[in-house]
């Protein structure tokens, strides 16, 4: 049985090596990509000023005929920077990096013209969807399931006998290169298998976000048509009013994003990050505000959500390590690098043994 499992582990690793290398490499790059991306954007650092930011976006909207500002999200890097999403008449979207007062620092395509979207956005699409949209999500999810099972197979084979743990995890051995590679492969795999299983599990759940999210998001539905029309004083709020109203509900919180109204969603959806959130910047508290008079239609405090929803909201932070702040994110980088090294060691060991098996026997 153990020999059969070893063969399964080997050939599964060989078959999926390229996919897992891609996922690990892009995952390592993306752990701190918000900060790295912001550091590449020059410009002053200005904290959020709702009045100036709202006025700047209004001028921006008026100056872009045929385009529409649809959303505003925190950049996730330097404080006081935001990404403004603009939808084009053709359906493609561009993204503008702005400071807290709305000054444009950079403009890029977001979901088209892929040659100019930037290295971090390319890595994001590769890691999440392989540029294949929903089909890519499923491929990534299935790949994660195979990786999870392969880690379990590796743990089963490498598990040392009682009293052999210290020796197994200290692979400073001499001998044939193949033996040395095997000992390092085994030690590294055992040392980081458990955190890797946690991260991969969270990644699998996130890969199947589309079918799963609807179940959990049902606990915080958007306003109904009736509630959206209940505010009838017809004194439309400015974006500054909307942001200030939402932040006033949660003193000490920060703005994570605003989705602007359209024909299908005639309200502002404001996302707030509270100090207790496991997410660093993209909090899960949502406030819906009426476009008629700026009144609050729905207010979903992340702390008051059912336990199942709170667990769902934690999955992404678990996958990225945000749940443990900087140490957690560093651990994710370490696990990702370890996975890259494990794959490299495994491939090297395979080809080394294969070369030995094919080598001609010496003449007697």
Secondary structure, 3 states (H helix, E strand, C coil): CHHHHHHHHHHHHHHHHHHHHHHHHHHHHHCCHHHHHHHCCCCCCCCCCHHHHHHHHHHHHHHCCCCEEEEEEECCCCCCEEEEEEECCCCCEEEEEEECCCCEEEEEECCCCHHHCCHHHHHHHHHHCCCCHHHHHHHHHHHHHHHHHHHHHHHHHHCCCCCCHHHHCCCCCCCCHHHHHHHHHHHHHHHHHHHHHHHHHHHHHHHCHHHHHHHHHHHHCCCCHHHHCCCCCCCCCCHHHHHHHHHHHCCCCEEEEEECCCCCCCEEEEEEECCCCCCCCCCCEEEEEECCCCCEEEEECHHHCCHHHHHHHHHHHHHHCHHHHHHHHHHHHHHHHHHHHHHHHHHHHHHHHHHHHHCCCCCC
